[in-house]
C-alpha cells in the first residue's frame, strides 16, 4: 500500500532546492508569485528552510482588488521574507483594450481568463531579473494531471518543487513545515473566474489524488472526465517540439 512520509519528502525537497541553486544560481534569490494558497506557501517555506529567508522574495500580484490578499500578507509575515506588491490591473485593462480594438474576432472567454496569469508571470520574471532571482513554479501533480494551469502563466518557472506531489501531499508537507492552517487548507480558488478549483474541475482533489496514486476511481463518469482532461492537456507538460534537423554542430556544448 502506498504511504506518504511527509517529513522524509520535506527533507528531500529542501536538499533538492539547495542542489538546484548550487548549480543554477549560487548567489541568487528564489522568487515566488504568492497567491495565498497552499502551493505558493509551501514552496516559499521550503525555500526559506533551504536557502534562508533572506534569499526568498515574494511577489504579490493582485488584479485590482483581491479579496483574499490577506492570506499572502499572512505568509510573508509568517516567514519574515521580503516582498513587493505589483498590481497588474492597468496592464491587463490596457492589453485587453488593445486586443479588443485590433482583433477582427471577439476574444474568447479562455483568452480573457488566462491573460492575467500570463501577465503575472511576466511581472514575476521582471522582478526576478531585477533582484538576481530564479522563479519558482508552484504547480502540483494534481493540477498538472488535468491541465489545471495556464501555459506560460503559472505553469512557467525555473524549477518546480511540487510537480510530482498531489494536493493532499502538498498539504501534508505544509503541515510539516509548520505553516498556518489558514494557508495549508485554504479553499483553492483559481483567481481568474471566481470559482473554486473543484467547481471548475467538476470533481474533488481527494478523488483525483486517490485515482492518481491508486488507479481507482469508483465513479466511472468522473474517471472518464479525468482521463479526458489528461489526454487534452498532456501537451502542456512536454517540451516544445522542434524540427530534428541533423546539420553539424561543432561548437563546444558546455
Secondary structure as UniProt FT lines:
FT   HELIX           6..24
FT   TURN            26..27
FT   STRAND          29..34
FT   HELIX           38..51
FT   HELIX           53..55
FT   STRAND          56..60
FT   TURN            67..68
FT   HELIX           69..79
FT   STRAND          82..85
FT   HELIX           89..102
FT   HELIX           109..131
FT   STRAND          133..137
FT   HELIX           141..145
FT   TURN            146..147
FT   TURN            151..155
FT   STRAND          159..160
FT   TURN            163..164
FT   HELIX           167..176
FT   TURN            177..178
FT   HELIX           181..184
FT   HELIX           197..201
FT   HELIX           205..214
FT   HELIX           220..233
FT   HELIX           234..237
//
